[in-house]
């Protein structure tokens, strides 16, 4: 029986996995979400010896069940190859009482590579399956990492264009240069004079604009999404939680069946939602710990039951988490409400119109899985320093937020359950922050900090950063938030 993906806002809007991937977002404004849990045989005594690719095949065949085995093999083999600098793809590193799941060994040194390496193959395969010969335009907003990873995946892929919006002053220098130096005739990068929420809000508006959709279709063009609102981005992230558990069994750190916690630095809520789906298919999970920076809208939500975006937006040293509207939370809300699309739509409309919503009666078992906390800027820097002093290991600021929140959780609760930290980026993406935290001195320049970080950590400078300082800047467009659609139409010639 084919798995059904339903819009979170319309019970009658149901599609298959490949249709959901191709559309990206539902035209009613909702997110396509599985309404049943697929059956997956998670035999960890066998999976402990499986490769990352083999685990991916098991998980993806369950969630993307209208793909053939041959189609999935093609996608997986092309995604998880030599572009990752370790055969493990996502190695686990033990640091004191936690295990860091390193998700930054891909070509852009951030966890987005784990899903965006495979999305172009899933998307083009979906288009063929659906008989679609339109040009596919990937339209996305980024808080720093999705943009580069998406462009790296889609650069020069036939039949596609990719347009990425990012907040001009809301990403690190390394992140910005990774995007603005991106090659590929089909890649377009546009800075906006607002923040990430501004960019994401207008991207979602364009997806839901019927007139724009008609104009694009008249030119044999259609939008799709590369961020975790697309199930083709979300589902591959489930894989590494299954893989992490299997590796803990293999190393003897846990016995098969023991529970583990996952702590995830969280902005748009996609990464921790993938951990929730991993739990739903059988990974023994104790707690899912949602870690925020000073933009702590999610911490407040899990604490109070009210989601309130009416607050100051803070620019922090963990910019990929500088988000006040966490789009993927909508999927969890949908599940908390018993997959009730009508109630979910009402809450999402309240968020737009009133700036907040409060949960009605919900599935308490789901809610009880989650813990939440936040780390201040000072706490994040202190955590980078603590981990370095104790383990001679340097975390990036996003990972450090999660690490600090976990340590505070463990101290508060006494919970000794083995805990995996989703380490979402290399410190080389944020070298000034990492070096300053360790040494107490600002290098004054990102590339001077790269050299200092290399000396401090002993970790080789990754290819993603090496040579970036002298690479040609190819994308220089900056627009007002209100002019985002004009820029899109100009690039596409419509």
N, C-alpha and C positions, 0 to 999 in steps of 0.2 A: 504494500500500500504506500503510495507516494506521500511524503511528508508535506503538510500544508503550511504555508506561510501566510499569515493574515495581517492586514493593517491593524495597528493599534487603535485606529479611530473609526473603522468601518468593518463590521462583522461580515459584510457581503463581499469585501475586497480580498479575495483569496487567490494565491498564485503558487506555482511550484518554485523550487529553489532557483533554477536558472532564470525564470521570469523575474524573481525578486532581485537577483544580482544585476540583471540587465536594466531594470527600472531604477535601481538605487534607492530612491524614496518613493513611497506611495503618493499618488497624485492628490490624495485627500489630506496630505500633510502628515500622515502617520508613518510608522516604521514597520516594515514587514518582519514578523516575529513568529517563530514556531509555536503552534497552539498545543502540540503534544510533544512529549519527550521521546526521541528516537531510541530504539533498543540498541545498545552497544555492549559487546562482550568484552568487558575490561578484566581480562585475566592477567593480573600484574605479575604473577609468577612466570608467565610467558613474555609479557611486555617489557619486563626489566632487561631483556636481552635484545629488544627490537630497536631498530634504528629510528631516528626522528621521522624519516620518510615513511617507514612502515606504520608508525603510530598515526601519522597524518592520514594515511590511506584508510585506516580503520575508522577514525573519527569523521573524516570528510565524507566517506561513503555512506555514513548514517545520516548526516545532516543534509548532504547534497545528493539525495537519492535518485534524482532524475538524470544524473551524470552516469555514464557507463564506466566500468572499471578501466577501460582503455583511455577514456577522456581524463579521468582522475590521475592515472599514471603519467600522462603527458603533462598535466598541470604541475604535479608534485615534482617530477623529475627535472623540469625546467626551472622551478622556483628554488628548490633547496639543493643547490649545487655548489660549485666552487666560488660563488659570490660570497659565501660565508667562510670566514677565516678559520673555522674549526669543524671537523667532521661531526662533532657533537651537536652542532647548530645552536643549541641552547644549554650550555654547561651549567652545573650547579656548583657553587663554591661555599664551603662551610666557613662561617665567620662567627666564632663564639657560639651563642645560642640561636643563631639564625642561619638560613641557607639562602644565599643570593642566587636567583635564577637569572643568569646573564643573557639578556634578550637583545644584545647590541652587537652581535658578531656579523651582521650583514653589511651590505655595501654603504649604508648611510649611518651606521653605528647608533641606531635607535630601534626600539622594539617594533616600530611600524614596519620594518623590513620583514618581520615574521609573517605578516599577512599581505603586505603590498608587493612582495616578490611573487606571490601566486595570483593576486587579483587580476592582472592583465590577461593571464591565461584562462582564468575562470570566466572573465567577461567576454573575451572573444569567442570562447567555446560556447557560452550561453547565446551569443548573437547567432552563431551558426545553427544551434539547436532550434532557435525560435524563427529561423528563416529571415532574420533582420539584416538588411544590407545598408542601412543608414550609417552615416558617420556617427561614432559614439564620442560625445564630448564629456570628458571627466571634468566636472565642475566641483571645486572643493574649497573650503576654508581651512587654514591650518594655524595652530598655535605654536608651530615651530618645526615639528618633525614629519607630520603627515605629508606636507607639501613636497619636500625633497624625496621622501621615499616613494611617493606616488609618481613623481616625474621620472625618477630613476627606473621605475617599473614600466612606465608607458612611453618613454622617449622613443620616438621613431617606430612605434608599433603601428602597422598599417591599419587604416580605417579609424584612427582615434585622434583626438586632440585633447590636451589637458590644460585647464586654466586654474591657477592656484592664487587665492587671495590670502595675504598675511598682514598682521598689524605692523605698521612701519617701525614703531618703537617698542614692540612687544616680544622680540625674539633676541637671542644672543647673536653676536657678530658672526660666529661660526655658522649658526643656523641660517642667518641671512645670506652669507656668501655661498653656502651649499646650494641654496635655491637660485640666487641671482646669476650664478655661473653655470647653471644647468644647460647642457647641450641638448639638441634634438629640435628639428624644425617644427614639431607639433607641440612644443612646450611653451607655456606663457605664464609669467609670474607677475603679479600685480600687488604692490603695497597699497594699503589703505590708511587714511589718516585717523582711523578709529581703533578699537580693540578687537580681540577675537570674536567676542559675542556679536559685535556689529557685523563682522564679516559673515559669520555663520548664519545670522538671522536673515541677511539679504540673500545668501545662497539658497536657503530654504524657501524664501519667498519666490525666487526665480524658478525653482523646481515646481512650485505650485501655481505659477502664472500661466493660465490657459492660453492667453493671447501669444505669449512668447513661445509656448510649446507648439502652437499651430504654425507660427512663423518658422520655427526650426524644422518641423516636419515637412513644410513646403519646400525646404531646401535639403530634404533627405538627411536630416541631422536630428539627434536626440541626446538629451542629458543622461548621464549616470553619475554615481557618486563614488569617491574613493575613500571617504572616511568611514568610521565604524557604524554610521547609520546604514551602510550597505551590508547586508548579511554576508556578502562575499569577502568583506573585511573582517567581520565579527567572528564567523565560524572558524577560520583558521587559527584564531587566537585561543580557542578551546584546546587545541592540540598541545600546546606547551605546558598546560597545567596537568594533563594526563601524563605527558612525558616526564615532567618533574617528579610526580609521585612514583612513577616506575623507576626512576633513577635513585630515589631514596630507598626503595625496596632493594634495588641491586647493590647499593653500597652498604646495606645492613643497618642504615640509620633508623629505619622503621621496619616493622613486620607488616606483611600484606594484611590490610584491614584496619591498621592503626589510622587514626584521624590525623590530619595535618591542617594547620591554618595557612591562609594566604593573605599577605599584606600587599596592597596594591596602591601605588601613588595614582591619584584619580583626578581627572579633569572632566572629560566628556563621558565618563562612566562605562565606556566600551570594554576596557581591559578587565575590570572587575566583574562586569556582566558575563564575560566569557568564562571567568572562574565559576560563576554561579551555574552556568550551563554545564561545566565540567562536573560539578557536584551533582547536578540533575541526572547525568548519564552514568554516575556510579563512582566518581572519585570520592573517597572518604574524607569529607571536609568537616572540620570543627567550626571554625569561624572564618568569615571573609571580612578582613579589616580594611576599611576604606580610609585612606590617608589623604588629607588635604593640606595645602599650604594656607597662607593667611586669607585666601579667597575661600573661606570655609563654609560655603553654602551647603555642601553635602554633609559635613559634620553636624551642622545645625538641623538639617532635615532629619537625619537619623536620630538625633537627640530629642527633637520636639514633634516630629510628624508634620511640620510645616515647611514647605519649600518657598523661600522668600528671596527673590533676586534683587530686591530694592535695597541696595547697599553700595558702598564705594567699591569700585574695581581697583585692585591693587596690582601693581607691576612688581613681580618678585624675581628671585634668582632661579626659580623653577618655572619658567614661562609657559611650558607646555601644559601646566595646570592652572594657568591664570584664566579661569573660565567661571562664569556665574550662571550660565544656562547649560546644564549637562544633558545633552540631547538623548543619550542612550538610557538615562534614567526612566524615560517614558516606557521602555520595554519592561523594566522591573515593575513600574506602577501598574502596567497592564496585567502582569502576573499576580501582583499583590491583590488586584481587584477581581481575581478569578477569570482573567482574560475577558473582561467586560470592556468592549470598545466604546460604548456610549459614555460610561463613566470616565474612561481615560480621556476621551476627547473633551469632555467638560472641564476636567482639571487642567489640560493643556491650554484650553482657551482662557481659563482663569489666569494662568501664568502670563499669557500675552496681554490680556485686558486689565488685570488687576495687579500683576507683578508677583503674585503668590498663589499658592493653594495649600489646603490642609487635607491630609488623608482622612477618608471616612473609615469605616470598619474594614479591615484587610485581613489577608491570610497571615496570621501571626507567626506561623512556622517559618515562612519565608523571611519575614522581617527579623526574626530572632537569629538568623544566620549571620547577620551583619553587625559589626562593631564599627565605630567611626571615631576619628580623632584628627587633630591638625597640629602642624609644627610651625612655629614662628620662624622668621628669618634667622634670628639668633640661635634657636634650637637646631635648625638645619645645619648651620655652619659648625656648631659644636658637635653634631653627630658625625659630620665628615671627619673632623679632627679626632673624635673618640675612636672611630673605626680604624683610622690610619694608625693611631698610637697603639692600639691593641692588636691589630692584625696586619699592619703594613700594607693596607689595601685602601684605595681611594674610590669613594662612591661619587657619582654625579649628584647634583642637588635634588633631583626628583627621587632617586633611590634613597637619598639621605632623609628626605621627608618621610618616606615609608618606614625606614629603619628607626627613626626617632619616634614615630607614632607607635610602632610595634613595641619598642622598649618601654614606652610609657604605659602601654596596655598591659604588658607582662608584669611590670611593677605594681600596677593598680589591682590586677586580678589574680596574680599568682599563677596564671595559666602557663603550664609547662609543655603544652602541646608543641611538637616540632613545627616550626613556622618558616615558610618560604616567602622571601621578599621578591617581588617582581622588580628586577633591576632593569629599568627601562631605557637607559642611555649610557653611553660611555662618558666618563668625565672629560674626554677630549672634546665633547660638544660644548662644555662649559668650563674651559680651563682656568679662566680668571677666578671664577667662583671657587673652584676646587682648590687651587693653589693658595688663594687668600685664606681659606678656612684652615688649611694645614699650617701655613707659615705665619699667618697674621699680617701679611703684606700683600698689597695689590700690585700685580705685575705691570699694570698700566696699559697693557696691550695684550690682545688675545693670543697673538702668535709668539710673543715672548713667553706667555704663560704656557703655551704648548711645550716649549723647550724645558721649562721648569718642571712641568708635570711629568715629562719623560724622565727627568733626572730623579724626581721624588718617587715615582711609582715603579720605574724599571720596566714599564709596559711600552712596547714599541708604538711609535706614532702610527695610527691607522692610515690606510691609503685614502680614506675619505677626507682627511685633514691635510695630509702631506701634499704640498704644492698648491693648496687652496688660496694662499695669500697672493700668489702671482697669477692665478687663473683669470681669464677674461670675464668681466662682468657683462652678461648678455641681456639682462632684464633690468630695466631702470624705471618702468612705469609706476607712477604714484597717482592715485585718484582719491577723490572724496568718496565717502561711503555711499552717498546718494548717486554716484556716477558708476557704480559697479556694473549695472546692466548695460550701460552705454559701452563700457569697455569690452564686455563679452560680445555684444552685437558687432562691435568694430572688428574684433579678432576673427569672428566667424563670418563676417561679410553678409549679415542678414539685416 
